[in-house]
Amino acid sequence: METRLDEHVVEVTESYTEQTADTELYYGVEDTPDLVTTTVLGFQNVITAFGGLVAVPLIIAGMAGFGIADTAYMVSAALLVSGIVSIIQSKGFGPKFFRVGAGMPTIMGTDFAFVGPAASVIAHGGIAAYFGGTMLASLVELVMSYFIKPVMKFFPPVVTGSVISLMGMTLMSVAMEWAAGGVGAADFGAARNIFIAALIFVIIAAINHYGGKKFAPYSVLIGAVIGYIICIPLGMVDFQQVNDAAWFALPQLFKYGITFRWEYALPFVTGYLVTIIETVGVMQTLGQVTKTDLTDEDIAAGVRADGIGSIIGPIFGSGPSATFSQNAGLIPMTKNASRKVAIAAGFIMIAMSLLPKFATLVSIMPMPVLGGAGLLMFGNVAAAGIQSLSRVKFTNRNMLIVAGSMAVGLGVAFRPEVTAGLPGFLSGLFSSGISAGTIVALTLNILLKEKNETVAE
């Protein structure tokens, strides 16, 4: 009996050792890869985030009735501000009482949570009202960052694991839309698009698994480049846009003006509340995938970086800043968690904002290529959450928290129109699957009291 028990212990130990070795990071948060590696991995982060970086400014420019020149400027401004704020968030600056930036490898951009209120504000006061309103409302996020510590006690492992899983799962629909060709594409869902996405999916998975430390960290970039090249002879890449773009462009301060009125700020308050919830979730995800124990102060500094970024943005002609969740999926996949890489990505985005031709060259990458990569990356985020939940004792109470969070979060992600009829404030809070699921998990965690339970079978 003792021999069999000893053999079982050895098997479990060996299994754990193999699992730990397989998930070991090539580069930790504090590590500094060589210059070439840092630059290439940084560019990979930019490619991963690029669709999200330019999507919101394109929508806002359309709402404002901008022509090609002003639209191009808004995209460049968004890249510039994203680069600056990504550096701030990834590096971390300032004294302890006003620390800005969590010091975690993070890419920043503008969240879709601000698009809804932007439509009504721009319709009433123009683009200057949008910039002024988002800047004023960002004070809410700065103030709330000082209340993160007492809030974090409501985020036990069962809540954080649910939020992390939900974050990856809700992004799956976005990746599938990319794989199909992008929403609004004339060939949406065409067999060619699905085939390309599937091919890139397989290429990235193979390189990531078999490439070792030499190639695995670059798997997404290599897959994207291969996909880009494949799409050229298929007529899916329009280089005319690159020819039309300028070689060099400088940023301008207050190019479109800023109008400060509280009536323009109030519609954006809900967007910032959603951003706070999502940023806390992203920070917890980053802590999980980088194997870093983040303190409440670290998470608060991350939220504060969103607020500061949202003040910087309108000055250059960009929107409010938010922490991007999709890039967290790169970390477990490429086993790179170096903050130096994220900082390099920030400088690359700043350079791209000054070189419109280069930015355009990246922006015309076919959506199916991004879709193939996105499915794997977002799946990695979901898997990290499931791994976190595997350490939770699944009592009836915890089962209810996970089930409720997943049900509502995924339900809203799949059918966002369901919440559109709610009163304005609630509609904003529940407009995102991540925020909706997080609110449900937090609510159930508070309402359902702990009691002596057996683990659910």
Secondary structure, DSSP 8 states (H G I E B T S, - for coil): -HHHHHHHHHHHHHHHHHHHHHT--SB-TT----HHHHHHHHHHHHHHHHHHHHHHHHHHHHHTT--HHHHHHHHHHHHHHHHHHHHHHHH-BS-GGG-B--SS---EE--GGGHHHHHHHHHHHHHHHHHHHHHHHHHHHHHHGGGHHHHHTT--HHHHHHHHHHHHHHHHHHHHHHHHT-TT-TTTT-HHHHHHHHHHHHHHHHHHHHSHHHHGGGHHHHHHHHHHHHHTTTT---THHHHHS-S-----TTTT-----HHHHHHHHHHHHHHHHHHHHHHHHHHHHTT----HHHHHHHHHHHHHHHHHHHHHT----EE-SGGGGHHHHHTB--HHHHHHHHHHHHHHHH-HHHHHHHHTS-HHHHHHHHHHHHHHHHHHHHHHHTTS---HHHHHHHHHHHHHHHHHHH-GGGGTTS-HHHHHHTSSHHHHHHHHHHHHHHHS---------
